[in-house]
Every structure is written in structure tokens, then in C-alpha cells.
Amino acid sequence: MTNQGRNAAGDAGRRGVTALVGRVNATLRTIATPSLTQLVLRCALAVPFWRSGINKWDGFLQLNDVAVLLFSSEFKLHLPGGPYDFPAPGLVAFASGSAEILLPILLVLGLATRLTAFGLLLMTLVIELTVPDGWPLHITWAAMALGIMAWGPGRISLDNWIGTHKG
């Protein structure tokens, strides 16, 4: 076979592979639409915070003793020169427990989505300062929050329905 024949056969093979990759990518884009992806991303970020939040309560506005105990004796802020105790542990436990319930609900509904994701990003940073060895998990939460902040809630959201979601 001549060089021209080999080049033509190579070009045809590359075009075939390129066409196949294009068809596979088109199929994957059909399955993973941006709106579905944004909804799943919001739900995935909401779950760990919701689960933590429901474990802090014994009833409506009734923090359990364990939540307060954790913030008063177990949890410490690992800052330079520390670790340091949380200031006002009862108040911090109440604020944390409240945010861990409210923010996931707003996130799943897609209401005030970017602001809600920012709130969860800030919580993630505090959690990282409290449990520094948890960074492999915390960085995934931070990445999800940043993705939601960057790309918004998507079409499947109350923000989109009421018209507050812009791009």
C-alpha cells in the first residue's frame, strides 16, 4: 500500500472514530440535560446537610442535648494558635441546626438558590475548620456549592418559575 493509501485509510478511520464519539456525546447530552444535572446537584448537596440537621432536633425549635454538647465540648475551631472552643455554643448549635434544615429545603426547591448555595459553602468552610481531616468530602461539597452558584438552579426550580433566575 502506498503512503497515500495509508493516509486515506487513516483519515477514514479517524473520521469514523470522530463520528462515533460525536454520536455517543450527543446521546450522553440527551440523558444528562443541564436542568436535570442542576436538580440532581442541588439534591446531592442538600442531603448531607439535611441529615446532619435532623439529628440536632428533638422537636420544633427543640435542640437535643447532644447537639449542644458537641458544640460546647467536642467541636473545636482549628485556626492558627488553636484549636479554639466555639463561642456561644448553644447559639451556634441552634444556628447550625436551623441552617442545616432550612438551606437544604430551599436548595431542593430551587428558591434563592445561589444565595442558599453560598450559605452552604460558608458552612462547609466552618465544618472544614472544625474537622480538618474531612477535607476529601468537604471539597466535594464546596465544588457542588460553587457549581450551583456559577450555573444557577436550572429550569426545574422555583427561581426559574417565578423569574428570579437569570443565566
LINQUIUR-V858499 format. One record per pair of residues at least 4 apart in sequence whose C-alpha atoms are under 7 Angstrom apart, sorted by sequence separation. I is the first residue (numbers start at 1). GAP is how many residues later the second one is. D is the distance in Angstrom with one decimal. If there is no record, write none. Layout:
i=I gap=GAP d=D
i=I gap=GAP d=D
This chain:
i=1 gap=4 d=5.9
i=2 gap=4 d=6.3
i=3 gap=4 d=6.0
i=4 gap=4 d=6.1
i=5 gap=4 d=6.1
i=6 gap=4 d=6.0
i=7 gap=4 d=6.0
i=8 gap=4 d=6.1
i=9 gap=4 d=6.2
i=10 gap=4 d=6.2
i=11 gap=4 d=6.1
i=12 gap=4 d=6.1
i=13 gap=4 d=6.2
i=14 gap=4 d=6.0
i=15 gap=4 d=6.0
i=16 gap=4 d=6.2
i=17 gap=4 d=6.1
i=18 gap=4 d=6.1
i=19 gap=4 d=6.3
i=20 gap=4 d=6.2
i=21 gap=4 d=6.0
i=22 gap=4 d=6.1
i=23 gap=4 d=6.2
i=24 gap=4 d=6.2
i=25 gap=4 d=6.1
i=26 gap=4 d=6.3
i=27 gap=4 d=6.4
i=28 gap=4 d=6.0
i=29 gap=4 d=5.8
i=32 gap=4 d=6.4
i=33 gap=4 d=6.1
i=34 gap=4 d=6.0
i=35 gap=4 d=6.2
i=36 gap=4 d=6.2
i=37 gap=4 d=6.0
i=38 gap=4 d=6.1
i=39 gap=4 d=6.3
i=40 gap=4 d=6.0
i=41 gap=4 d=6.3
i=42 gap=4 d=6.2
i=43 gap=4 d=6.3
i=46 gap=4 d=6.0
i=47 gap=4 d=6.1
i=48 gap=4 d=6.2
i=49 gap=4 d=6.0
i=50 gap=4 d=6.2
i=51 gap=4 d=6.6
i=52 gap=4 d=6.9
i=58 gap=4 d=5.5
i=63 gap=4 d=6.7
i=64 gap=4 d=7.0
i=65 gap=4 d=6.1
i=66 gap=4 d=6.0
i=67 gap=4 d=6.6
i=68 gap=4 d=6.1
i=69 gap=4 d=5.8
i=70 gap=4 d=4.7
i=71 gap=4 d=5.1
i=78 gap=4 d=5.6
i=79 gap=4 d=6.0
i=88 gap=4 d=6.1
i=89 gap=4 d=5.9
i=90 gap=4 d=6.2
i=91 gap=4 d=6.1
i=92 gap=4 d=5.9
i=93 gap=4 d=5.9
i=94 gap=4 d=6.0
i=95 gap=4 d=6.0
i=96 gap=4 d=6.0
i=97 gap=4 d=6.5
i=98 gap=4 d=6.1
i=99 gap=4 d=5.5
i=100 gap=4 d=6.5
i=101 gap=4 d=6.6
i=102 gap=4 d=6.3
i=103 gap=4 d=6.0
i=104 gap=4 d=6.1
i=105 gap=4 d=6.2
i=106 gap=4 d=5.9
i=107 gap=4 d=6.3
i=112 gap=4 d=5.9
i=113 gap=4 d=6.0
i=114 gap=4 d=6.2
i=115 gap=4 d=6.3
i=116 gap=4 d=6.4
i=117 gap=4 d=6.1
i=118 gap=4 d=6.3
i=119 gap=4 d=6.3
i=120 gap=4 d=6.0
i=121 gap=4 d=6.3
i=122 gap=4 d=6.5
i=123 gap=4 d=6.1
i=124 gap=4 d=6.1
i=125 gap=4 d=6.3
i=126 gap=4 d=6.2
i=127 gap=4 d=5.9
i=128 gap=4 d=5.0
i=134 gap=4 d=6.1
i=135 gap=4 d=5.7
i=136 gap=4 d=6.9
i=137 gap=4 d=6.7
i=138 gap=4 d=6.2
i=139 gap=4 d=6.0
i=140 gap=4 d=6.2
i=141 gap=4 d=6.2
i=142 gap=4 d=6.1
i=143 gap=4 d=6.1
i=144 gap=4 d=6.2
i=145 gap=4 d=6.1
i=146 gap=4 d=6.0
i=147 gap=4 d=6.0
i=148 gap=4 d=5.0
i=153 gap=4 d=6.0
i=157 gap=4 d=6.4
i=158 gap=4 d=6.0
i=159 gap=4 d=5.9
i=160 gap=4 d=6.1
i=1 gap=5 d=6.6
i=32 gap=5 d=6.0
i=57 gap=5 d=5.7
i=58 gap=5 d=5.9
i=70 gap=5 d=5.6
i=78 gap=5 d=4.4
i=106 gap=5 d=5.1
i=148 gap=5 d=6.4
i=155 gap=5 d=5.5
i=159 gap=5 d=5.0
i=160 gap=5 d=5.0
i=57 gap=6 d=4.4
i=58 gap=6 d=5.3
i=77 gap=6 d=5.3
i=78 gap=6 d=6.6
i=106 gap=6 d=6.9
i=107 gap=6 d=5.6
i=128 gap=6 d=6.7
i=154 gap=6 d=7.0
i=159 gap=6 d=5.1
i=56 gap=7 d=5.8
i=57 gap=7 d=5.2
i=76 gap=7 d=5.7
i=77 gap=7 d=5.0
i=106 gap=7 d=6.9
i=128 gap=7 d=6.3
i=56 gap=8 d=5.7
i=76 gap=8 d=5.4
i=77 gap=8 d=6.3
i=76 gap=9 d=5.0
i=77 gap=9 d=6.6
i=107 gap=9 d=6.2
i=76 gap=10 d=6.2
i=106 gap=10 d=6.9
i=128 gap=10 d=6.5
i=56 gap=11 d=5.2
i=103 gap=13 d=5.8
i=72 gap=14 d=6.8
i=124 gap=14 d=6.3
i=71 gap=15 d=6.4
i=72 gap=17 d=5.0
i=124 gap=17 d=7.0
i=71 gap=18 d=5.0
i=124 gap=18 d=6.6
i=68 gap=21 d=6.4
i=121 gap=21 d=5.6
i=68 gap=22 d=5.5
i=71 gap=22 d=6.2
i=121 gap=24 d=5.7
i=68 gap=25 d=5.7
i=120 gap=25 d=6.8
i=67 gap=26 d=6.1
i=118 gap=27 d=6.6
i=117 gap=28 d=4.9
i=63 gap=31 d=6.8
i=117 gap=31 d=6.4
i=118 gap=31 d=6.8
i=117 gap=32 d=6.1
i=114 gap=34 d=6.3
i=114 gap=35 d=4.6
i=114 gap=38 d=6.1
i=113 gap=39 d=6.7
i=113 gap=40 d=5.9
i=56 gap=41 d=5.9
i=110 gap=43 d=5.7
i=53 gap=44 d=4.9
i=111 gap=46 d=6.8
i=53 gap=47 d=4.6
i=54 gap=47 d=6.9
i=110 gap=47 d=4.3
i=111 gap=47 d=5.3
i=112 gap=47 d=6.6
i=52 gap=48 d=6.8
i=53 gap=48 d=5.4
i=109 gap=48 d=5.9
i=110 gap=48 d=5.2
i=111 gap=48 d=5.1
i=109 gap=49 d=6.1
i=110 gap=49 d=5.8
i=50 gap=50 d=5.4
i=79 gap=50 d=6.9
i=49 gap=51 d=5.1
i=50 gap=51 d=5.5
i=78 gap=51 d=5.2
i=77 gap=52 d=5.5
i=78 gap=52 d=5.9
i=77 gap=53 d=4.8
i=50 gap=54 d=5.9
i=76 gap=54 d=5.5
i=49 gap=55 d=6.6
i=75 gap=55 d=6.2
i=46 gap=58 d=4.4
i=46 gap=61 d=6.6
i=46 gap=62 d=6.8
i=42 gap=65 d=5.9
i=43 gap=65 d=5.5
i=42 gap=66 d=5.7
i=45 gap=96 d=6.2
i=45 gap=99 d=6.4
i=41 gap=103 d=6.6
i=39 gap=114 d=7.0
i=38 gap=115 d=5.9
i=39 gap=115 d=7.0
i=38 gap=116 d=5.6
i=39 gap=117 d=6.5
i=35 gap=119 d=4.7
i=34 gap=120 d=7.0
i=35 gap=120 d=5.4
i=35 gap=121 d=6.1
